[in-house]
Amino acid sequence: MASPKIVEGVFAVNKPQSISSAQVLRNLQQVFKSSKFFARWILEERQRRRAAPQAERRRRGNRRVDVKLGHGGTLDPMATGVLIVGVGRGTKSLQSFLDCTKTYHATILFGAATDTYDTLGKVLTRAPYAHLDRQKVEAALQKFQGRIMQRPPLYSALKMDGKPLYEYAREGKKAPREILERPVEAKNVEILKWLSSGSHDYKWPAEEASSEEKKVAQNVMELPQDDPAAQSISLESSLTPPAAIAGLKRKRPGPDSVGEDIAEEPIASKRKEIAPEEADSEASAELKDEGLQYSSSSIATEPPKALVTQTPEAVVSEPPAAVVTEPSAVVTEPSAAVVFESPVPVVTGSAAVINEPPAALLSMTVSSGFYVRSLCHDLGQEVGSLGIMSALTRTRQGDFELGHNVMELEDFSKDEDFWAPKLEQMLLTWQQKESQ
């Protein structure tokens, strides 16, 4: 289907598990650049470049013309849900989606803390959890409603003295100054479902942090020491980890990374990706955020089977000042499956009874700059235990909501006659709204 006119704008896709936000753009680029729908856009862009000043032509060289794409806020590879995508001049509107509120569904698993605040990190310490129930956690959640102060995770791309925090942690160094709390806002924070012991498959990571890693984290997080009762016995478990995190490990961004969801240089004996749910708020002069929108030349990770892609050249875009474009592509190998250790047994009498930690499915609507991982970490401590994020879904961002006006990524693996009319309607709707 060839579009009768240039169609640009903003739409949303449901990002699947085990794929980065940047890889979603790469998959879409592979489809769009050979489609009839965007043929006219590419033709006119090629003509515009020919007529551009010599300096611009020299800068671009013989770079291939691809559809200009960007996204409006990173999602973890382990996360699913709404990913805003800008096409053509729609990329200039992506900053508004970084600044708007988002709604998340997140699962917190109690009883342990990791360096990344989620189940993709290394275990730092453990704490009791037998005293927890839904009522206690619901009461504690009241502390996290409204305007609150929140400390960003140690492993994040927020900068201090021009250096991302994850680099200090990776080098085993303390940050030059304390990682300060900053104001964020959360509304309608509630428990959607209480997952009692034995009713779910979420597990703590098996990998333990080294003594040096624990020392660095202890200085930043002020964690309690391991509770001997929480790790005195170890049993093998036949349970498999949830599909949401099977096969994933975090990645530490390297020098070629942009924002917080980009691949990075390989690092021996470390997880390889770090990408907070959101890190798009304004920051102080001492602690600055990375840009969060990427062109389609961002990191290549293993794409879903339905969309087999190749690494395209960088997409040339002209985003707002807050956006960083045209990073160098860094390819990383898929990580091996995360291995989970057994549930913690509690000894009663002469028999060991398996007592798995409880979990809870939370819902929240949050402001820009809010870290869901930090909420899980802080909530765990508030209830006299510890907590890590085990699953995350962004259900709404701006006017885009799952089940309402969000396309499935797998739609684009089907015939163009299937996805093009849907995409055209979404882009035209955005254009009409912008013209009002």
Solvent accessible surface area in square Angstrom, and as a share of the most:
residue,aa,sasa,rsa
1,M,80,0.36
2,A,70,0.54
3,S,9,0.06
4,P,104,0.65
5,K,102,0.43
6,I,47,0.24
7,V,5,0.03
8,E,23,0.10
9,G,0,0.00
10,V,0,0.00
11,F,0,0.00
12,A,0,0.00
13,V,0,0.00
14,N,36,0.18
15,K,0,0.00
16,P,44,0.28
17,Q,73,0.32
18,S,55,0.35
19,I,3,0.02
20,S,2,0.01
21,S,0,0.00
22,A,0,0.00
23,Q,2,0.01
24,V,0,0.00
25,L,0,0.00
26,R,2,0.01
27,N,0,0.00
28,L,0,0.00
29,Q,0,0.00
30,Q,35,0.16
31,V,30,0.17
32,F,0,0.00
33,K,58,0.25
34,S,95,0.61
35,S,9,0.06
36,K,130,0.55
37,F,5,0.02
38,F,2,0.01
39,A,49,0.38
40,R,108,0.39
41,W,20,0.07
42,I,14,0.07
43,L,87,0.43
44,E,71,0.32
45,E,26,0.11
46,R,89,0.33
47,Q,92,0.41
48,R,99,0.36
49,R,24,0.09
50,R,157,0.57
51,A,89,0.69
52,A,8,0.06
53,P,94,0.59
54,Q,110,0.49
55,A,68,0.52
56,E,35,0.16
57,R,105,0.38
58,R,161,0.59
59,R,142,0.52
60,R,13,0.05
61,G,49,0.47
62,N,163,0.84
63,R,69,0.25
64,R,94,0.34
65,V,14,0.08
66,D,4,0.02
67,V,0,0.00
68,K,24,0.10
69,L,0,0.00
70,G,0,0.00
71,H,0,0.00
72,G,0,0.00
73,G,0,0.00
74,T,1,0.01
75,L,0,0.00
76,D,0,0.00
77,P,13,0.08
78,M,1,0.01
79,A,0,0.00
80,T,25,0.15
81,G,0,0.00
82,V,0,0.00
83,L,0,0.00
84,I,0,0.00
85,V,0,0.00
86,G,0,0.00
87,V,0,0.00
88,G,0,0.00
89,R,114,0.42
90,G,0,0.00
91,T,0,0.00
92,K,105,0.44
93,S,27,0.17
94,L,0,0.00
95,Q,50,0.22
96,S,68,0.44
97,F,24,0.10
98,L,6,0.03
99,D,80,0.41
100,C,32,0.19
101,T,61,0.35
102,K,0,0.00
103,T,21,0.12
104,Y,0,0.00
105,H,58,0.26
106,A,0,0.00
107,T,5,0.03
108,I,0,0.00
109,L,0,0.00
110,F,0,0.00
111,G,0,0.00
112,A,0,0.00
113,A,0,0.00
114,T,0,0.00
115,D,4,0.02
116,T,0,0.00
117,Y,7,0.03
118,D,0,0.00
119,T,0,0.00
120,L,7,0.04
121,G,2,0.02
122,K,13,0.06
123,V,0,0.00
124,L,8,0.04
125,T,5,0.03
126,R,10,0.04
127,A,8,0.06
128,P,64,0.40
129,Y,12,0.04
130,A,84,0.65
131,H,77,0.34
132,L,16,0.08
133,D,52,0.27
134,R,78,0.29
135,Q,121,0.54
136,K,99,0.42
137,V,0,0.00
138,E,64,0.29
139,A,69,0.54
140,A,15,0.11
141,L,2,0.01
142,Q,119,0.53
143,K,127,0.54
144,F,15,0.06
145,Q,57,0.25
146,G,27,0.26
147,R,164,0.60
148,I,27,0.14
149,M,106,0.47
150,Q,5,0.02
151,R,65,0.24
152,P,1,0.01
153,P,0,0.00
154,L,7,0.03
155,Y,5,0.02
156,S,0,0.00
157,A,1,0.01
158,L,0,0.00
159,K,58,0.25
160,M,4,0.02
161,D,94,0.49
162,G,61,0.58
163,K,48,0.20
164,P,12,0.08
165,L,1,0.00
166,Y,5,0.02
167,E,31,0.14
168,Y,19,0.07
169,A,5,0.04
170,R,45,0.16
171,E,78,0.35
172,G,39,0.37
173,K,109,0.46
174,K,127,0.54
175,A,15,0.11
176,P,67,0.42
177,R,87,0.32
178,E,109,0.49
179,I,5,0.02
180,L,102,0.51
181,E,81,0.36
182,R,27,0.10
183,P,78,0.49
184,V,3,0.02
185,E,46,0.21
186,A,0,0.00
187,K,108,0.46
188,N,105,0.54
189,V,4,0.02
190,E,88,0.39
191,I,10,0.05
192,L,76,0.38
193,K,115,0.49
194,W,48,0.17
195,L,21,0.10
196,S,54,0.35
197,S,52,0.34
198,G,59,0.57
199,S,68,0.44
200,H,18,0.08
201,D,64,0.33
202,Y,38,0.14
203,K,10,0.04
204,W,7,0.02
205,P,3,0.02
206,A,36,0.28
207,E,71,0.32
208,E,76,0.34
209,A,7,0.05
210,S,57,0.37
211,S,91,0.59
212,E,110,0.49
213,E,28,0.13
214,K,62,0.26
215,K,128,0.54
216,V,10,0.06
217,A,1,0.00
218,Q,60,0.27
219,N,72,0.37
220,V,25,0.14
221,M,13,0.06
222,E,142,0.64
223,L,6,0.03
224,P,64,0.40
225,Q,138,0.61
226,D,41,0.21
227,D,36,0.19
228,P,102,0.64
229,A,75,0.58
230,A,5,0.04
231,Q,75,0.33
232,S,80,0.52
233,I,56,0.28
234,S,101,0.65
235,L,66,0.33
236,E,179,0.80
237,S,45,0.29
238,S,112,0.72
239,L,78,0.39
240,T,96,0.56
241,P,34,0.21
242,P,20,0.13
243,A,80,0.62
244,A,16,0.12
245,I,0,0.00
246,A,43,0.33
247,G,29,0.28
248,L,19,0.09
249,K,66,0.28
250,R,3,0.01
251,K,15,0.06
252,R,0,0.00
253,P,0,0.00
254,G,2,0.02
255,P,106,0.67
256,D,64,0.33
257,S,22,0.14
258,V,13,0.08
259,G,1,0.01
260,E,1,0.01
261,D,0,0.00
262,I,0,0.00
263,A,0,0.00
264,E,3,0.01
265,E,65,0.29
266,P,101,0.64
267,I,27,0.14
268,A,91,0.71
269,S,99,0.64
270,K,40,0.17
271,R,6,0.02
272,K,59,0.25
273,E,4,0.02
274,I,1,0.00
275,A,0,0.00
276,P,1,0.01
277,E,0,0.00
278,E,0,0.00
279,A,1,0.01
280,D,11,0.06
281,S,23,0.15
282,E,168,0.76
283,A,41,0.32
284,S,67,0.43
285,A,90,0.70
286,E,88,0.39
287,L,13,0.06
288,K,110,0.47
289,D,34,0.17
290,E,35,0.16
291,G,13,0.13
292,L,2,0.01
293,Q,0,0.00
294,Y,0,0.00
295,S,0,0.00
296,S,0,0.00
297,S,4,0.03
298,S,0,0.00
299,I,1,0.01
300,A,15,0.12
301,T,22,0.13
302,E,110,0.49
303,P,36,0.23
304,P,40,0.25
305,K,198,0.84
306,A,57,0.45
307,L,10,0.05
308,V,130,0.75
309,T,25,0.15
310,Q,141,0.62
311,T,75,0.44
312,P,6,0.04
313,E,85,0.38
314,A,23,0.18
315,V,1,0.00
316,V,12,0.07
317,S,11,0.07
318,E,86,0.38
319,P,32,0.20
320,P,37,0.23
321,A,113,0.88
322,A,51,0.40
323,V,12,0.07
324,V,62,0.36
325,T,33,0.19
326,E,58,0.26
327,P,14,0.09
328,S,70,0.45
329,A,47,0.37
330,V,25,0.14
331,V,97,0.56
332,T,11,0.06
333,E,128,0.57
334,P,79,0.50
335,S,29,0.19
336,A,74,0.58
337,A,62,0.48
338,V,14,0.08
339,V,109,0.62
340,F,26,0.11
341,E,47,0.21
342,S,14,0.09
343,P,8,0.05
344,V,11,0.07
345,P,4,0.02
346,V,65,0.37
347,V,88,0.50
348,T,77,0.45
349,G,79,0.76
350,S,124,0.80
351,A,58,0.45
352,A,56,0.43
353,V,79,0.45
354,I,95,0.48
355,N,37,0.19
356,E,15,0.07
357,P,6,0.04
358,P,10,0.06
359,A,0,0.00
360,A,0,0.00
361,L,51,0.25
362,L,0,0.00
363,S,13,0.08
364,M,1,0.00
365,T,23,0.13
366,V,2,0.01
367,S,23,0.15
368,S,19,0.12
369,G,0,0.00
370,F,0,0.00
371,Y,1,0.00
372,V,0,0.00
373,R,0,0.00
374,S,0,0.00
375,L,1,0.00
376,C,0,0.00
377,H,8,0.04
378,D,43,0.22
379,L,0,0.00
380,G,0,0.00
381,Q,64,0.29
382,E,75,0.33
383,V,18,0.10
384,G,51,0.49
385,S,4,0.03
386,L,0,0.00
387,G,1,0.01
388,I,0,0.00
389,M,0,0.00
390,S,0,0.00
391,A,16,0.13
392,L,6,0.03
393,T,36,0.21
394,R,0,0.00
395,T,20,0.12
396,R,56,0.20
397,Q,0,0.00
398,G,20,0.20
399,D,88,0.45
400,F,19,0.08
401,E,81,0.36
402,L,50,0.25
403,G,90,0.87
404,H,142,0.63
405,N,40,0.20
406,V,20,0.12
407,M,6,0.03
408,E,75,0.34
409,L,7,0.03
410,E,100,0.45
411,D,12,0.06
412,F,3,0.01
413,S,49,0.32
414,K,98,0.41
415,D,106,0.55
416,E,37,0.16
417,D,98,0.51
418,F,78,0.33
419,W,3,0.01
420,A,0,0.00
421,P,55,0.35
422,K,90,0.38
423,L,0,0.00
424,E,32,0.14
425,Q,109,0.49
426,M,37,0.16
427,L,0,0.00
428,L,39,0.19
429,T,72,0.42
430,W,21,0.08
431,Q,32,0.14
432,Q,110,0.49
433,K,112,0.48
434,E,92,0.41
435,S,95,0.61
436,Q,184,0.82
